[in-house]
């Protein structure tokens, strides 16, 4: 059985369709209203599975006894869970012959929780990876089956790292399923709970960008927050114009130099002052427009020295 909802699971599902393994049932979150028309839209996994002729169910609560029996009727050897979105109770965990395993986007026990990818960048990690483990009652705390690691690139956004880890996850799942060959049921290796860290779900308000931080903190913040919830600020021109923007990519100024004004102030080179230096904006997205380069924004908004970034204005 394949229990998944988000795009992180798609590379693995594609591989499963080409492998000798048989997907007997796909379980995904129910459709949700999206866009201006609030059209009911299935999850990426549900849509992909139906396109490829796989049986799909979309329970509001997979732990409901009727759904548990539906899962049990699939008579699956193993349940693979990736970015599913619901906690699995003991009943669900017992519906497959060899239990439930999960693919998680961190090197456990670090970054247990809903947002391991952005938090790894925000906290300055240089290495991350993926882990498969047996699901237990406590979140992301089960015995580890397989781990794959990778370096985090200095200019990599959380969105880019997400997509790369999703591809690396295919190899971890392949190696994990090999452990179950010929009816084996490996117990896994217990995690060190004392080394565990949390990666709580990010909220929109977590993306408010304050330039009164160090250069390194701001670079990590912008990269780690893209594309959700986004590092948001308010651009203010000296002549009174303003708009909210989301910064998508920044880097330390070259050459490194001292701040040229209070945090958020734009200097004649169009660098932005921080607490201990200057940063160069590379890409951003206006609240009412598309993602663009800093040069495109400078030309379109007539950005000049003395303009500045401040915390964003929220609609009332």
Secondary structure, DSSP 4 states (H G I P E B T S, - for coil): -EEE-SGGGHHHHHHHHHSS-----EE-PPPEEETTTTEEE--HHHHHHHHTT--EE--S-TTSHHHHHHHHHT--S-EEEES--S---HHHHTSSTT-EEEEESS-TTTTBSS-HHHHHHHTT-SEEEEEEEE--SSTT-SPEEEEEEEEPPTT--HHHHHHHHHHHHHHHHHHHHHHTGGG-----B---GGG--B-PPP-GGGGB--SSS-HHHHHHHHHHHTTTT-EEEEEE-TTS-EEEEEEEEEEE-SS-----SSTTBB-TTS-EE-SSSEEEEEEEEETTS-EEEHHHHHHHHT--TT-EEESPPPP-
